[in-house]
Amino acid sequence: MWALADSPPWAGADMTDRELAARMCSGCPVRAECLEVELRTAGATTLGVWGGLSADDRRALYLLWAQRGDRGPRS
C-alpha cells in the first residue's frame, strides 16, 4: 500500500489508458458494481476509470449495455 505522500505505483509508467485502468482496479472486490453504477449514471459521458475500464472502453460498452433492455436486478 502506498502513503498519500508517495506517488501511486502506476504513476509515471508508460501505459495505455486501458492498461492503467486494469492495473488500478485489479483485485477490487466491487469492480462489476462500480462499472454498473457508472454505466447507469454517466452513460456515454463517462470520464476517468470505473470498473477497471478506460473511458473509451466504457463508451463503447455503453452502446451495447443501453440496448440490453431490462435494468432490473440480476438473479
PyMOL Python script that loads the backbone (N, CA, C, O; Angstrom):
from pymol import cmd

cmd.read_pdbstr("""\
ATOM      1  N   MET A   1       0.850  -1.180   0.000  1.00  0.00           N
ATOM      2  CA  MET A   1       0.000   0.000   0.000  1.00  0.00           C
ATOM      3  C   MET A   1       0.889   1.234   0.000  1.00  0.00           C
ATOM      4  O   MET A   1       1.941   1.242   0.639  1.00  0.00           O
ATOM      5  N   TRP A   2       0.484   2.248  -0.694  1.00  0.00           N
ATOM      6  CA  TRP A   2       1.277   3.467  -0.765  1.00  0.00           C
ATOM      7  C   TRP A   2       0.649   4.559   0.089  1.00  0.00           C
ATOM      8  O   TRP A   2      -0.574   4.632   0.210  1.00  0.00           O
ATOM      9  N   ALA A   3       1.479   5.402   0.678  1.00  0.00           N
ATOM     10  CA  ALA A   3       1.006   6.514   1.505  1.00  0.00           C
ATOM     11  C   ALA A   3       0.614   7.681   0.605  1.00  0.00           C
ATOM     12  O   ALA A   3       1.063   7.767  -0.538  1.00  0.00           O
ATOM     13  N   LEU A   4      -0.222   8.574   1.122  1.00  0.00           N
ATOM     14  CA  LEU A   4      -0.679   9.716   0.333  1.00  0.00           C
ATOM     15  C   LEU A   4       0.477  10.582  -0.154  1.00  0.00           C
ATOM     16  O   LEU A   4       0.392  11.159  -1.238  1.00  0.00           O
ATOM     17  N   ALA A   5       1.535  10.684   0.605  1.00  0.00           N
ATOM     18  CA  ALA A   5       2.685  11.499   0.202  1.00  0.00           C
ATOM     19  C   ALA A   5       3.467  10.851  -0.933  1.00  0.00           C
ATOM     20  O   ALA A   5       4.194  11.535  -1.653  1.00  0.00           O
ATOM     21  N   ASP A   6       3.327   9.552  -1.097  1.00  0.00           N
ATOM     22  CA  ASP A   6       4.030   8.829  -2.151  1.00  0.00           C
ATOM     23  C   ASP A   6       3.225   8.872  -3.444  1.00  0.00           C
ATOM     24  O   ASP A   6       2.013   9.086  -3.430  1.00  0.00           O
ATOM     25  N   SER A   7       3.907   8.668  -4.540  1.00  0.00           N
ATOM     26  CA  SER A   7       3.220   8.516  -5.818  1.00  0.00           C
ATOM     27  C   SER A   7       2.637   7.119  -5.885  1.00  0.00           C
ATOM     28  O   SER A   7       3.248   6.178  -5.379  1.00  0.00           O
ATOM     29  N   PRO A   8       1.464   6.957  -6.500  1.00  0.00           N
ATOM     30  CA  PRO A   8       0.933   5.603  -6.660  1.00  0.00           C
ATOM     31  C   PRO A   8       1.874   4.780  -7.527  1.00  0.00           C
ATOM     32  O   PRO A   8       2.624   5.339  -8.327  1.00  0.00           O
ATOM     33  N   PRO A   9       1.846   3.460  -7.378  1.00  0.00           N
ATOM     34  CA  PRO A   9       2.798   2.606  -8.092  1.00  0.00           C
ATOM     35  C   PRO A   9       2.685   2.696  -9.609  1.00  0.00           C
ATOM     36  O   PRO A   9       3.625   2.320 -10.309  1.00  0.00           O
ATOM     37  N   TRP A  10       1.569   3.180 -10.137  1.00  0.00           N
ATOM     38  CA  TRP A  10       1.418   3.254 -11.579  1.00  0.00           C
ATOM     39  C   TRP A  10       1.802   4.630 -12.127  1.00  0.00           C
ATOM     40  O   TRP A  10       1.825   4.804 -13.346  1.00  0.00           O
ATOM     41  N   ALA A  11       2.101   5.599 -11.287  1.00  0.00           N
ATOM     42  CA  ALA A  11       2.420   6.950 -11.737  1.00  0.00           C
ATOM     43  C   ALA A  11       3.714   6.951 -12.556  1.00  0.00           C
ATOM     44  O   ALA A  11       4.688   6.286 -12.203  1.00  0.00           O
ATOM     45  N   GLY A  12       3.703   7.693 -13.629  1.00  0.00           N
ATOM     46  CA  GLY A  12       4.886   7.852 -14.442  1.00  0.00           C
ATOM     47  C   GLY A  12       5.180   6.697 -15.378  1.00  0.00           C
ATOM     48  O   GLY A  12       6.103   6.780 -16.188  1.00  0.00           O
ATOM     49  N   ALA A  13       4.423   5.632 -15.285  1.00  0.00           N
ATOM     50  CA  ALA A  13       4.651   4.479 -16.154  1.00  0.00           C
ATOM     51  C   ALA A  13       4.090   4.768 -17.542  1.00  0.00           C
ATOM     52  O   ALA A  13       3.085   5.466 -17.677  1.00  0.00           O
ATOM     53  N   ASP A  14       4.724   4.244 -18.546  1.00  0.00           N
ATOM     54  CA  ASP A  14       4.242   4.412 -19.914  1.00  0.00           C
ATOM     55  C   ASP A  14       3.239   3.310 -20.227  1.00  0.00           C
ATOM     56  O   ASP A  14       3.583   2.283 -20.812  1.00  0.00           O
ATOM     57  N   MET A  15       1.993   3.542 -19.826  1.00  0.00           N
ATOM     58  CA  MET A  15       0.929   2.572 -20.047  1.00  0.00           C
ATOM     59  C   MET A  15      -0.198   3.234 -20.837  1.00  0.00           C
ATOM     60  O   MET A  15      -0.394   4.448 -20.771  1.00  0.00           O
ATOM     61  N   THR A  16      -0.918   2.427 -21.570  1.00  0.00           N
ATOM     62  CA  THR A  16      -2.106   2.937 -22.231  1.00  0.00           C
ATOM     63  C   THR A  16      -3.194   3.141 -21.168  1.00  0.00           C
ATOM     64  O   THR A  16      -3.082   2.620 -20.059  1.00  0.00           O
ATOM     65  N   ASP A  17      -4.232   3.888 -21.501  1.00  0.00           N
ATOM     66  CA  ASP A  17      -5.344   4.086 -20.572  1.00  0.00           C
ATOM     67  C   ASP A  17      -5.955   2.744 -20.179  1.00  0.00           C
ATOM     68  O   ASP A  17      -6.326   2.542 -19.023  1.00  0.00           O
ATOM     69  N   ARG A  18      -6.057   1.848 -21.123  1.00  0.00           N
ATOM     70  CA  ARG A  18      -6.626   0.518 -20.867  1.00  0.00           C
ATOM     71  C   ARG A  18      -5.777  -0.253 -19.847  1.00  0.00           C
ATOM     72  O   ARG A  18      -6.311  -0.869 -18.925  1.00  0.00           O
ATOM     73  N   GLU A  19      -4.456  -0.213 -20.023  1.00  0.00           N
ATOM     74  CA  GLU A  19      -3.555  -0.902 -19.094  1.00  0.00           C
ATOM     75  C   GLU A  19      -3.599  -0.265 -17.706  1.00  0.00           C
ATOM     76  O   GLU A  19      -3.598  -0.967 -16.694  1.00  0.00           O
ATOM     77  N   LEU A  20      -3.638   1.045 -17.664  1.00  0.00           N
ATOM     78  CA  LEU A  20      -3.694   1.757 -16.397  1.00  0.00           C
ATOM     79  C   LEU A  20      -4.977   1.426 -15.634  1.00  0.00           C
ATOM     80  O   LEU A  20      -4.932   1.160 -14.433  1.00  0.00           O
ATOM     81  N   ALA A  21      -6.106   1.442 -16.316  1.00  0.00           N
ATOM     82  CA  ALA A  21      -7.386   1.123 -15.674  1.00  0.00           C
ATOM     83  C   ALA A  21      -7.373  -0.299 -15.121  1.00  0.00           C
ATOM     84  O   ALA A  21      -7.812  -0.530 -13.994  1.00  0.00           O
ATOM     85  N   ALA A  22      -6.882  -1.233 -15.892  1.00  0.00           N
ATOM     86  CA  ALA A  22      -6.834  -2.626 -15.447  1.00  0.00           C
ATOM     87  C   ALA A  22      -5.934  -2.772 -14.231  1.00  0.00           C
ATOM     88  O   ALA A  22      -6.271  -3.503 -13.299  1.00  0.00           O
ATOM     89  N   ARG A  23      -4.813  -2.100 -14.225  1.00  0.00           N
ATOM     90  CA  ARG A  23      -3.883  -2.195 -13.096  1.00  0.00           C
ATOM     91  C   ARG A  23      -4.458  -1.542 -11.844  1.00  0.00           C
ATOM     92  O   ARG A  23      -4.352  -2.094 -10.749  1.00  0.00           O
ATOM     93  N   MET A  24      -5.064  -0.375 -12.001  1.00  0.00           N
ATOM     94  CA  MET A  24      -5.622   0.338 -10.852  1.00  0.00           C
ATOM     95  C   MET A  24      -6.714  -0.480 -10.165  1.00  0.00           C
ATOM     96  O   MET A  24      -6.834  -0.455  -8.940  1.00  0.00           O
ATOM     97  N   CYS A  25      -7.494  -1.191 -10.941  1.00  0.00           N
ATOM     98  CA  CYS A  25      -8.669  -1.879 -10.402  1.00  0.00           C
ATOM     99  C   CYS A  25      -8.467  -3.372 -10.181  1.00  0.00           C
ATOM    100  O   CYS A  25      -9.386  -4.056  -9.731  1.00  0.00           O
ATOM    101  N   SER A  26      -7.297  -3.882 -10.484  1.00  0.00           N
ATOM    102  CA  SER A  26      -7.087  -5.324 -10.320  1.00  0.00           C
ATOM    103  C   SER A  26      -7.288  -5.715  -8.861  1.00  0.00           C
ATOM    104  O   SER A  26      -6.786  -5.061  -7.947  1.00  0.00           O
ATOM    105  N   GLY A  27      -8.022  -6.776  -8.672  1.00  0.00           N
ATOM    106  CA  GLY A  27      -8.278  -7.280  -7.335  1.00  0.00           C
ATOM    107  C   GLY A  27      -9.373  -6.567  -6.569  1.00  0.00           C
ATOM    108  O   GLY A  27      -9.650  -6.928  -5.425  1.00  0.00           O
ATOM    109  N   CYS A  28     -10.000  -5.573  -7.159  1.00  0.00           N
ATOM    110  CA  CYS A  28     -11.063  -4.840  -6.474  1.00  0.00           C
ATOM    111  C   CYS A  28     -12.302  -5.729  -6.350  1.00  0.00           C
ATOM    112  O   CYS A  28     -12.756  -6.292  -7.346  1.00  0.00           O
ATOM    113  N   PRO A  29     -12.850  -5.860  -5.145  1.00  0.00           N
ATOM    114  CA  PRO A  29     -13.998  -6.751  -4.958  1.00  0.00           C
ATOM    115  C   PRO A  29     -15.318  -6.182  -5.481  1.00  0.00           C
ATOM    116  O   PRO A  29     -16.298  -6.919  -5.586  1.00  0.00           O
ATOM    117  N   VAL A  30     -15.365  -4.894  -5.809  1.00  0.00           N
ATOM    118  CA  VAL A  30     -16.619  -4.291  -6.285  1.00  0.00           C
ATOM    119  C   VAL A  30     -16.488  -3.748  -7.713  1.00  0.00           C
ATOM    120  O   VAL A  30     -17.194  -2.819  -8.105  1.00  0.00           O
ATOM    121  N   ARG A  31     -15.592  -4.331  -8.462  1.00  0.00           N
ATOM    122  CA  ARG A  31     -15.319  -3.870  -9.822  1.00  0.00           C
ATOM    123  C   ARG A  31     -16.563  -3.910 -10.716  1.00  0.00           C
ATOM    124  O   ARG A  31     -16.838  -2.940 -11.423  1.00  0.00           O
ATOM    125  N   ALA A  32     -17.305  -4.992 -10.698  1.00  0.00           N
ATOM    126  CA  ALA A  32     -18.509  -5.112 -11.536  1.00  0.00           C
ATOM    127  C   ALA A  32     -19.577  -4.113 -11.109  1.00  0.00           C
ATOM    128  O   ALA A  32     -20.238  -3.507 -11.952  1.00  0.00           O
ATOM    129  N   GLU A  33     -19.744  -3.943  -9.809  1.00  0.00           N
ATOM    130  CA  GLU A  33     -20.738  -2.994  -9.305  1.00  0.00           C
ATOM    131  C   GLU A  33     -20.347  -1.558  -9.647  1.00  0.00           C
ATOM    132  O   GLU A  33     -21.204  -0.738  -9.976  1.00  0.00           O
ATOM    133  N   CYS A  34     -19.082  -1.265  -9.570  1.00  0.00           N
ATOM    134  CA  CYS A  34     -18.557   0.054  -9.922  1.00  0.00           C
ATOM    135  C   CYS A  34     -18.866   0.373 -11.382  1.00  0.00           C
ATOM    136  O   CYS A  34     -19.321   1.470 -11.706  1.00  0.00           O
ATOM    137  N   LEU A  35     -18.615  -0.588 -12.250  1.00  0.00           N
ATOM    138  CA  LEU A  35     -18.898  -0.415 -13.670  1.00  0.00           C
ATOM    139  C   LEU A  35     -20.387  -0.197 -13.909  1.00  0.00           C
ATOM    140  O   LEU A  35     -20.770   0.673 -14.692  1.00  0.00           O
ATOM    141  N   GLU A  36     -21.212  -0.967 -13.252  1.00  0.00           N
ATOM    142  CA  GLU A  36     -22.670  -0.835 -13.403  1.00  0.00           C
ATOM    143  C   GLU A  36     -23.145   0.546 -12.973  1.00  0.00           C
ATOM    144  O   GLU A  36     -23.961   1.155 -13.665  1.00  0.00           O
ATOM    145  N   VAL A  37     -22.656   1.047 -11.857  1.00  0.00           N
ATOM    146  CA  VAL A  37     -23.038   2.378 -11.376  1.00  0.00           C
ATOM    147  C   VAL A  37     -22.654   3.443 -12.399  1.00  0.00           C
ATOM    148  O   VAL A  37     -23.443   4.343 -12.687  1.00  0.00           O
ATOM    149  N   GLU A  38     -21.463   3.344 -12.940  1.00  0.00           N
ATOM    150  CA  GLU A  38     -21.017   4.343 -13.911  1.00  0.00           C
ATOM    151  C   GLU A  38     -21.832   4.272 -15.199  1.00  0.00           C
ATOM    152  O   GLU A  38     -22.177   5.310 -15.764  1.00  0.00           O
ATOM    153  N   LEU A  39     -22.141   3.088 -15.664  1.00  0.00           N
ATOM    154  CA  LEU A  39     -22.967   2.967 -16.873  1.00  0.00           C
ATOM    155  C   LEU A  39     -24.357   3.566 -16.632  1.00  0.00           C
ATOM    156  O   LEU A  39     -24.914   4.221 -17.513  1.00  0.00           O
ATOM    157  N   ARG A  40     -24.907   3.343 -15.450  1.00  0.00           N
ATOM    158  CA  ARG A  40     -26.234   3.863 -15.124  1.00  0.00           C
ATOM    159  C   ARG A  40     -26.245   5.377 -14.938  1.00  0.00           C
ATOM    160  O   ARG A  40     -27.221   6.028 -15.313  1.00  0.00           O
ATOM    161  N   THR A  41     -25.192   5.952 -14.371  1.00  0.00           N
ATOM    162  CA  THR A  41     -25.216   7.372 -14.032  1.00  0.00           C
ATOM    163  C   THR A  41     -24.584   8.274 -15.091  1.00  0.00           C
ATOM    164  O   THR A  41     -25.126   9.340 -15.383  1.00  0.00           O
ATOM    165  N   ALA A  42     -23.476   7.882 -15.660  1.00  0.00           N
ATOM    166  CA  ALA A  42     -22.781   8.748 -16.611  1.00  0.00           C
ATOM    167  C   ALA A  42     -23.068   8.371 -18.054  1.00  0.00           C
ATOM    168  O   ALA A  42     -23.094   9.235 -18.931  1.00  0.00           O
ATOM    169  N   GLY A  43     -23.283   7.093 -18.302  1.00  0.00           N
ATOM    170  CA  GLY A  43     -23.569   6.656 -19.664  1.00  0.00           C
ATOM    171  C   GLY A  43     -22.460   6.992 -20.628  1.00  0.00           C
ATOM    172  O   GLY A  43     -21.291   6.715 -20.360  1.00  0.00           O
ATOM    173  N   ALA A  44     -22.815   7.584 -21.739  1.00  0.00           N
ATOM    174  CA  ALA A  44     -21.851   7.896 -22.801  1.00  0.00           C
ATOM    175  C   ALA A  44     -20.955   9.074 -22.444  1.00  0.00           C
ATOM    176  O   ALA A  44     -19.984   9.332 -23.156  1.00  0.00           O
ATOM    177  N   THR A  45     -21.247   9.793 -21.371  1.00  0.00           N
ATOM    178  CA  THR A  45     -20.429  10.942 -20.984  1.00  0.00           C
ATOM    179  C   THR A  45     -19.405  10.579 -19.908  1.00  0.00           C
ATOM    180  O   THR A  45     -18.895  11.461 -19.217  1.00  0.00           O
ATOM    181  N   THR A  46     -19.112   9.324 -19.767  1.00  0.00           N
ATOM    182  CA  THR A  46     -18.224   8.820 -18.732  1.00  0.00           C
ATOM    183  C   THR A  46     -16.803   9.366 -18.857  1.00  0.00           C
ATOM    184  O   THR A  46     -16.304   9.591 -19.959  1.00  0.00           O
ATOM    185  N   LEU A  47     -16.170   9.570 -17.720  1.00  0.00           N
ATOM    186  CA  LEU A  47     -14.779  10.026 -17.658  1.00  0.00           C
ATOM    187  C   LEU A  47     -14.048   9.243 -16.581  1.00  0.00           C
ATOM    188  O   LEU A  47     -14.679   8.714 -15.665  1.00  0.00           O
ATOM    189  N   GLY A  48     -12.741   9.161 -16.674  1.00  0.00           N
ATOM    190  CA  GLY A  48     -11.943   8.528 -15.636  1.00  0.00           C
ATOM    191  C   GLY A  48     -11.887   7.025 -15.754  1.00  0.00           C
ATOM    192  O   GLY A  48     -12.080   6.453 -16.827  1.00  0.00           O
ATOM    193  N   VAL A  49     -11.617   6.396 -14.618  1.00  0.00           N
ATOM    194  CA  VAL A  49     -11.509   4.940 -14.536  1.00  0.00           C
ATOM    195  C   VAL A  49     -12.608   4.428 -13.631  1.00  0.00           C
ATOM    196  O   VAL A  49     -12.710   4.838 -12.475  1.00  0.00           O
ATOM    197  N   TRP A  50     -13.420   3.546 -14.143  1.00  0.00           N
ATOM    198  CA  TRP A  50     -14.505   2.919 -13.393  1.00  0.00           C
ATOM    199  C   TRP A  50     -14.558   1.456 -13.805  1.00  0.00           C
ATOM    200  O   TRP A  50     -14.466   1.136 -14.990  1.00  0.00           O
ATOM    201  N   GLY A  51     -14.705   0.580 -12.843  1.00  0.00           N
ATOM    202  CA  GLY A  51     -14.874  -0.834 -13.139  1.00  0.00           C
ATOM    203  C   GLY A  51     -13.743  -1.464 -13.917  1.00  0.00           C
ATOM    204  O   GLY A  51     -13.945  -2.454 -14.619  1.00  0.00           O
ATOM    205  N   GLY A  52     -12.567  -0.904 -13.800  1.00  0.00           N
ATOM    206  CA  GLY A  52     -11.408  -1.475 -14.479  1.00  0.00           C
ATOM    207  C   GLY A  52     -11.336  -1.202 -15.963  1.00  0.00           C
ATOM    208  O   GLY A  52     -10.537  -1.816 -16.671  1.00  0.00           O
ATOM    209  N   LEU A  53     -12.172  -0.277 -16.450  1.00  0.00           N
ATOM    210  CA  LEU A  53     -12.173   0.049 -17.876  1.00  0.00           C
ATOM    211  C   LEU A  53     -11.850   1.520 -18.090  1.00  0.00           C
ATOM    212  O   LEU A  53     -12.192   2.365 -17.263  1.00  0.00           O
ATOM    213  N   SER A  54     -11.202   1.818 -19.182  1.00  0.00           N
ATOM    214  CA  SER A  54     -10.932   3.203 -19.550  1.00  0.00           C
ATOM    215  C   SER A  54     -12.222   3.844 -20.058  1.00  0.00           C
ATOM    216  O   SER A  54     -13.190   3.149 -20.368  1.00  0.00           O
ATOM    217  N   ALA A  55     -12.228   5.164 -20.139  1.00  0.00           N
ATOM    218  CA  ALA A  55     -13.407   5.885 -20.603  1.00  0.00           C
ATOM    219  C   ALA A  55     -13.793   5.470 -22.026  1.00  0.00           C
ATOM    220  O   ALA A  55     -14.977   5.306 -22.318  1.00  0.00           O
ATOM    221  N   ASP A  56     -12.815   5.299 -22.907  1.00  0.00           N
ATOM    222  CA  ASP A  56     -13.110   4.878 -24.283  1.00  0.00           C
ATOM    223  C   ASP A  56     -13.770   3.503 -24.312  1.00  0.00           C
ATOM    224  O   ASP A  56     -14.722   3.276 -25.059  1.00  0.00           O
ATOM    225  N   ASP A  57     -13.255   2.588 -23.490  1.00  0.00           N
ATOM    226  CA  ASP A  57     -13.837   1.242 -23.448  1.00  0.00           C
ATOM    227  C   ASP A  57     -15.264   1.280 -22.900  1.00  0.00           C
ATOM    228  O   ASP A  57     -16.143   0.571 -23.392  1.00  0.00           O
ATOM    229  N   ARG A  58     -15.490   2.113 -21.876  1.00  0.00           N
ATOM    230  CA  ARG A  58     -16.846   2.195 -21.319  1.00  0.00           C
ATOM    231  C   ARG A  58     -17.821   2.843 -22.280  1.00  0.00           C
ATOM    232  O   ARG A  58     -18.987   2.451 -22.331  1.00  0.00           O
ATOM    233  N   ARG A  59     -17.369   3.828 -23.046  1.00  0.00           N
ATOM    234  CA  ARG A  59     -18.264   4.440 -24.039  1.00  0.00           C
ATOM    235  C   ARG A  59     -18.702   3.406 -25.075  1.00  0.00           C
ATOM    236  O   ARG A  59     -19.871   3.369 -25.461  1.00  0.00           O
ATOM    237  N   ALA A  60     -17.781   2.579 -25.520  1.00  0.00           N
ATOM    238  CA  ALA A  60     -18.122   1.526 -26.482  1.00  0.00           C
ATOM    239  C   ALA A  60     -19.050   0.501 -25.832  1.00  0.00           C
ATOM    240  O   ALA A  60     -20.014   0.054 -26.454  1.00  0.00           O
ATOM    241  N   LEU A  61     -18.767   0.132 -24.600  1.00  0.00           N
ATOM    242  CA  LEU A  61     -19.608  -0.822 -23.884  1.00  0.00           C
ATOM    243  C   LEU A  61     -20.994  -0.250 -23.633  1.00  0.00           C
ATOM    244  O   LEU A  61     -21.984  -0.981 -23.682  1.00  0.00           O
ATOM    245  N   TYR A  62     -21.078   1.048 -23.366  1.00  0.00           N
ATOM    246  CA  TYR A  62     -22.361   1.673 -23.052  1.00  0.00           C
ATOM    247  C   TYR A  62     -23.371   1.475 -24.179  1.00  0.00           C
ATOM    248  O   TYR A  62     -24.548   1.228 -23.918  1.00  0.00           O
ATOM    249  N   LEU A  63     -22.928   1.580 -25.414  1.00  0.00           N
ATOM    250  CA  LEU A  63     -23.840   1.400 -26.550  1.00  0.00           C
ATOM    251  C   LEU A  63     -24.487   0.025 -26.511  1.00  0.00           C
ATOM    252  O   LEU A  63     -25.687  -0.101 -26.757  1.00  0.00           O
ATOM    253  N   LEU A  64     -23.713  -1.001 -26.208  1.00  0.00           N
ATOM    254  CA  LEU A  64     -24.257  -2.364 -26.095  1.00  0.00           C
ATOM    255  C   LEU A  64     -25.113  -2.506 -24.843  1.00  0.00           C
ATOM    256  O   LEU A  64     -26.183  -3.113 -24.880  1.00  0.00           O
ATOM    257  N   TRP A  65     -24.641  -1.948 -23.742  1.00  0.00           N
ATOM    258  CA  TRP A  65     -25.345  -2.034 -22.464  1.00  0.00           C
ATOM    259  C   TRP A  65     -26.717  -1.361 -22.565  1.00  0.00           C
ATOM    260  O   TRP A  65     -27.705  -1.881 -22.046  1.00  0.00           O
ATOM    261  N   ALA A  66     -26.777  -0.215 -23.226  1.00  0.00           N
ATOM    262  CA  ALA A  66     -28.036   0.519 -23.353  1.00  0.00           C
ATOM    263  C   ALA A  66     -29.060  -0.255 -24.183  1.00  0.00           C
ATOM    264  O   ALA A  66     -30.262  -0.120 -23.956  1.00  0.00           O
ATOM    265  N   GLN A  67     -28.607  -1.051 -25.129  1.00  0.00           N
ATOM    266  CA  GLN A  67     -29.505  -1.852 -25.965  1.00  0.00           C
ATOM    267  C   GLN A  67     -29.958  -3.125 -25.268  1.00  0.00           C
ATOM    268  O   GLN A  67     -30.879  -3.797 -25.732  1.00  0.00           O
ATOM    269  N   ARG A  68     -29.316  -3.456 -24.160  1.00  0.00           N
ATOM    270  CA  ARG A  68     -29.606  -4.696 -23.438  1.00  0.00           C
ATOM    271  C   ARG A  68     -31.047  -4.773 -22.966  1.00  0.00           C
ATOM    272  O   ARG A  68     -31.628  -5.857 -22.922  1.00  0.00           O
ATOM    273  N   GLY A  69     -31.632  -3.632 -22.613  1.00  0.00           N
ATOM    274  CA  GLY A  69     -33.030  -3.641 -22.191  1.00  0.00           C
ATOM    275  C   GLY A  69     -33.201  -3.627 -20.707  1.00  0.00           C
ATOM    276  O   GLY A  69     -32.902  -2.619 -20.067  1.00  0.00           O
ATOM    277  N   ASP A  70     -33.666  -4.698 -20.135  1.00  0.00           N
ATOM    278  CA  ASP A  70     -34.004  -4.781 -18.717  1.00  0.00           C
ATOM    279  C   ASP A  70     -32.857  -4.344 -17.825  1.00  0.00           C
ATOM    280  O   ASP A  70     -31.742  -4.849 -17.957  1.00  0.00           O
ATOM    281  N   ARG A  71     -33.116  -3.419 -16.927  1.00  0.00           N
ATOM    282  CA  ARG A  71     -32.105  -2.949 -15.996  1.00  0.00           C
ATOM    283  C   ARG A  71     -32.390  -3.399 -14.565  1.00  0.00           C
ATOM    284  O   ARG A  71     -31.824  -2.855 -13.618  1.00  0.00           O
ATOM    285  N   GLY A  72     -33.251  -4.376 -14.410  1.00  0.00           N
ATOM    286  CA  GLY A  72     -33.598  -4.873 -13.090  1.00  0.00           C
ATOM    287  C   GLY A  72     -32.460  -5.633 -12.451  1.00  0.00           C
ATOM    288  O   GLY A  72     -31.450  -5.904 -13.101  1.00  0.00           O
ATOM    289  N   PRO A  73     -32.609  -5.980 -11.189  1.00  0.00           N
ATOM    290  CA  PRO A  73     -31.559  -6.740 -10.504  1.00  0.00           C
ATOM    291  C   PRO A  73     -31.321  -8.100 -11.158  1.00  0.00           C
ATOM    292  O   PRO A  73     -32.244  -8.761 -11.636  1.00  0.00           O
ATOM    293  N   ARG A  74     -30.056  -8.485 -11.159  1.00  0.00           N
ATOM    294  CA  ARG A  74     -29.702  -9.790 -11.725  1.00  0.00           C
ATOM    295  C   ARG A  74     -29.969 -10.883 -10.695  1.00  0.00           C
ATOM    296  O   ARG A  74     -29.804 -10.663  -9.495  1.00  0.00           O
ATOM    297  N   SER A  75     -30.376 -12.044 -11.155  1.00  0.00           N
ATOM    298  CA  SER A  75     -30.631 -13.164 -10.239  1.00  0.00           C
ATOM    299  C   SER A  75     -29.371 -13.921  -9.967  1.00  0.00           C
ATOM    300  O   SER A  75     -29.388 -14.898  -9.218  1.00  0.00           O
TER     301      SER A  75
END
""", "prot")
cmd.dss("prot")
cmd.show_as("cartoon", "prot")
cmd.util.cbc("prot")
cmd.orient("prot")
